[in-house]
Amino acid sequence: MTRAVLSIGSNLGDRLAHLRSVVAGLGARVVAVSPVYSTPPWGGVEQDDYLNAVVVVDDPERAAIDWLRHGQRLEQAADRVREVRWGARTLDVDVIWCADRGHDEWIAVSSADPELTLPHPQAHRRAFVLIPWQDVEPDATLEVDGRAQAITDLLDELPAAERLGVRRTELTLLHDTEGSASCS
């Protein structure tokens, strides 16, 4: 069984509908869904603010690369266009962290493959990933420079302006009739 943390974001079109399409497209694999946050764009390209969230998923039949491929299919279904690095997008689905089930614990997957680097090489620098992740897995750790670090500690290391730019909204990714996943 693999468990993955997916960071999802949208700043074009019906942003909330795009994020909800991810939760719907993952179905019963969804373990937890964070609140939705409004965040400024990251990467220096002029564009509108994003809606961001984190989705935790698991599936006994999936490997890390399968989560990437599934995310790419969801992006394609949302008409994602890749023209400008860190540019505006209808939907972005990033695999942040993935683990295999060990005897009695999750064992984080590491990958230096250019197609899927794990853990995500920039996650520890992005409050829009860490804050929603902390909502659903407050004790999570992320390997940075070969050392597992609590995401709470990684957040503390970010500039205050970075953290304060991530603003929780009243929006939700789950409809009231959906009870299979937790949502704050």
Buried (B, 14 or more C-beta within 10 A) or exposed (E): EBBBBBBBBBBBBEBBEBBBBBBBBBEEBBBBBBBBBBBBBBEEEEBEBBBBBBBBBBBEEBBBBBBBBBBEEBBEBBEBEEEEEEBBBBBBBBBBBBBEEEEEEBEBBEBEEEEBEBBBEEBBBBBBBBBBBBBBBEEBBBBBEEEEBBBEEBBEEBEEEBBEBBEBEEBBBBEEEBEEBBBE
